[in-house]
């Protein structure tokens, strides 16, 4: 039932996704990685997306809902002459940092991060431990041509005014949905608090849950303007429950993280293999770039990555 409502809700947000994902003239995009993870990516043939709670910046979703709340306060709930059902309106206004942190680990949204910059000092430092880094150039045009509906390719929005404009579009789309569907009149019932209640829910509750899920899927598209130098793009992946064979886990400082393999032989949803997608490898600042270049070439050829250009960073290496 939730899946049925997701299909009905999706068209209302389609135009917004198209604005976030300008598929014409996609730039070459780079995934920054430590040397250890670069070896794992090449040897496994897998590029992973990470569950949103396990990303480096935990404030991303908090910022999105703060913008939502700021915009909603300028509007009215249905009870006060507006369109949005009171229960949904209040649920969004009541979203707190604590409630986000509590629910975020269970939200089925996974993100893989890329940049238009192939040799950026801030990203070598942040994601590649200074002198252990590699930037993998990916052919996004090929991904776009073979993309499954569960994928979204989107650029990240940093500018506050652009974020606020996009939020207005998201809320307008939501209000259009509530206006078009009679079911919205019934959405002010108590939302299910757990899976036991969900199984007993009526169709209005399923519609409410599907709406809140679709509403939350935009959160990874927004990031604090302090990060704008990264010029980030993302693959956002929404699992459909059939991904257990592609789930991967890593231990981080303080928590166990989960990921999903986006590409590879075990991915039934996407026929693309990673050797078809890698178009370039950039070696980050390091003490012995010539040795690294030679062994990157051997690593790539041993795993079937043929004729991949290998470049070295133009940023001077400084040992600390």
Buried (B, 14 or more C-beta within 10 A) or exposed (E): BBEEBBEBBBEBBEEBBEBBBEEEEBBBBBBBBBBEBBBBBBEBBBBBBBBBBBBEEBEBBBBBBBBBBEBBEEBEBBEEEBBBBBBBBBBBBEBEEEEBEEEBEEBBBBBBBBBBBBBBBEBBBBBBBBBBBBBBBBBBBBBBEBBBEBBBBBBBBBEEEEBEEBBBBBBBBBBEBBEEBEBBEBBBEEBBEEEEEBEEBEEBBBBBBBBBBBBBBBBBBBBBEEBEBBBBBBBBBBBEEEBEEBBBEBEEEEEEBBBBBBBBEEBEBBEBBBBBBBBBBBBBBBEEBEEBBEEBBEBBEEBEBEEBEBBBBEEEBEEE
